Amino acid sequence: MNTKFIVAIFTATVLWVSCSHYDELQANLTESEQGDDESHNAGQNCGSCHNKSGHEAVLEAGWWNVSGTVYTSQNRAQKNAIIELWEKPNKQGKLVKRLVSDDLGNFYTNQILNFNGGVYPTITVNNQTIAMGTSFNGGSCNSCHGITTSKLSID
């Protein structure tokens, strides 16, 4: 059999599987929602388990591309916080993604996002907004917050 033909079939199959997985994720978004209380492990780095290498139960629940936990200044879960990712600092440029924290303070999405040169996160509760002044290239907010920097907290 022709080697070029085999390579072409293999490449087409890989592209088809990759594209169909992308399309499936975009059609079946899993995101935190106001009032939900099914998330867990508040404050931990969600991305350490909810990733492509996670065990089967985690993969069924979701592979989070953006995730984290928001607290009140009294260190309680901050439900209904609005988390936004912007192209530029201080809510400038295009809004890339908007999420809301659930009843356990957790926010997450499996939507595939293009972080390009980074995004600038903001958190808003009761018309009070805090903004991250530097860009962020990933989605695991608790990989730094609560470990090397302060927890995400707002009232």
C-alpha positions in Angstrom: 0.0 0.0 0.0 1.2 3.5 -0.7 2.9 5.2 2.3 1.6 8.6 1.4 -1.9 7.3 1.3 -1.5 5.7 4.8 0.0 9.0 6.2 -2.9 11.0 4.6 -5.5 8.6 6.2 -3.8 8.8 9.6 -3.6 12.6 9.5 -7.2 12.9 8.4 -8.3 10.6 11.2 -6.3 12.6 13.9 -7.8 15.9 12.6 -11.3 14.5 12.6 -11.0 13.1 16.1 -9.5 16.4 17.4 -12.1 18.6 15.7 -15.0 16.4 16.8 -13.7 16.6 20.4 -13.5 20.4 20.2 -16.9 20.6 18.6 -18.3 18.3 21.3 -16.9 20.5 24.1 -18.2 23.7 22.6 -21.7 22.1 22.1 -21.8 20.7 25.6 -20.4 23.4 27.9 -20.1 22.7 31.6 -19.9 25.8 33.7 -20.4 26.9 37.2 -23.8 28.4 37.8 -25.5 30.6 40.4 -27.2 28.3 42.9 -25.3 25.2 42.1 -23.6 23.3 45.0 -22.2 20.2 43.3 -18.6 21.4 43.0 -16.0 20.4 45.6 -12.5 21.0 47.1 -12.9 24.8 47.4 -9.6 26.6 47.4 -7.6 23.7 45.9 -6.1 23.9 42.4 -8.9 22.5 40.3 -6.6 22.1 37.4 -4.5 19.6 39.2 -7.2 17.0 38.8 -9.6 18.5 36.1 -7.2 18.1 33.2 -6.6 15.7 30.3 -4.6 13.3 32.6 -7.3 13.2 35.3 -9.0 10.0 36.3 -12.2 8.8 34.7 -14.6 10.4 37.3 -12.9 13.7 37.0 -12.9 13.6 33.2 -16.7 12.8 33.3 -17.3 15.8 35.5 -15.1 18.1 33.4 -11.7 19.2 32.2 -11.6 22.8 33.4 -9.9 25.4 31.2 -10.7 28.2 33.7 -11.4 27.5 37.4 -10.9 28.8 40.9 -12.5 29.8 44.2 -13.7 33.2 45.5 -14.0 34.0 49.2 -15.5 36.8 51.3 -13.1 38.8 53.5 -14.3 36.5 56.3 -12.9 33.5 54.5 -16.4 32.1 53.5 -17.5 31.0 50.1 -18.4 34.0 47.9 -21.4 32.8 45.9 -22.6 34.7 42.9 -19.3 36.5 42.2 -18.9 37.5 38.6 -15.6 36.5 37.1 -14.6 38.1 33.8 -11.6 37.7 31.6 -10.7 40.7 29.5 -8.3 41.3 26.6 -6.8 44.4 28.3 -6.5 45.7 31.9 -9.4 47.3 33.8 -12.2 45.8 31.7 -10.9 47.2 28.5 -10.9 45.5 25.1 -13.0 42.5 24.3 -14.7 40.4 27.1 -13.2 36.9 26.6 -15.4 35.1 29.2 -17.8 35.7 32.0 -18.5 33.2 34.8 -20.4 33.2 38.0 -19.3 31.4 41.2 -21.6 28.7 42.6 -22.8 28.4 46.2 -19.4 27.0 47.2 -17.5 29.9 45.8 -16.1 27.8 42.9 -16.2 28.9 39.2 -15.2 26.7 36.2 -15.7 26.1 32.6 -14.7 23.5 30.1 -15.0 26.0 27.2 -11.8 26.2 25.1 -10.6 29.7 25.3 -7.8 31.5 23.3 -5.6 33.2 25.9 -3.4 34.6 23.2 -1.1 37.0 25.0 -3.0 36.6 28.2 -6.2 37.9 29.8 -6.9 40.3 32.6 -9.3 38.8 35.3 -11.8 40.8 37.3 -14.1 39.8 40.1 -17.3 41.7 40.9 -19.6 41.4 43.9 -22.3 44.0 44.8 -20.9 46.5 42.3 -17.4 46.3 43.9 -14.7 45.1 41.4 -11.2 44.0 41.9 -8.9 43.5 38.9 -5.7 41.7 38.3 -3.2 44.2 36.9 -1.1 41.7 35.1 -2.1 39.3 32.3 -2.6 35.6 33.0 -2.0 32.9 30.4 -3.7 30.0 32.1 -6.9 29.1 33.7 -6.1 27.5 37.1 -6.5 30.6 39.3 -5.9 28.6 42.5 -2.5 27.4 41.2 -1.2 30.7 42.6 -4.1 32.3 44.6 -4.0 30.7 48.1 -0.5 29.3 47.5 2.0 32.0 46.4 -0.4 34.9 46.5 -3.5 35.8 48.6 -6.8 34.0 48.1 -9.3 35.6 45.8 -11.5 37.5 48.2 -14.1 40.3 47.9 -17.2 41.4 49.7 
